[in-house]
Amino acid sequence: MKRAYDKVYVKVNTDFDSTGYMQPRSIVWSDGRVFRIDEVRDFRPAASLEKNHSGYCYTIVIRGVERFLFFEKTSEYFASRVGRWFVECPIVEQE
């Protein structure tokens, strides 16, 4: 079996400081469950985003488990939309 990942778009409660730094605080799933982010360990440009997309990858800790949280910037053609958040969830494909 081959392991792949699917993007799951989520709501993220985020704080911005006076310099514009974006600090994610919690993730809200579509079913309403809220997971508090205990720690942000790293922040870097996201290498896994598709061609012609840009964004950031946050290494976060939730309940003691390290995960990746991605912020995908939207196109400059949509000025009212800055971007959206997603996590990668494993899916299993049959060979």
TANOR-V283489 format. One record per run of one state. SS is the DSSP state (A for helix, B for strand, O for the rest). FROM is the first residue (numbers start at 0). TO is the last residue. Records with the same first field share a line. If there is no record, write none. Layout:
SS: FROM-TO / FROM-TO
//
This chain:
O: 0-0 / 16-20 / 28-32 / 36-37 / 45-53 / 62-63 / 73-81 / 93-94
B: 1-15 / 21-27 / 33-35 / 38-44 / 54-61 / 64-72 / 82-92
//
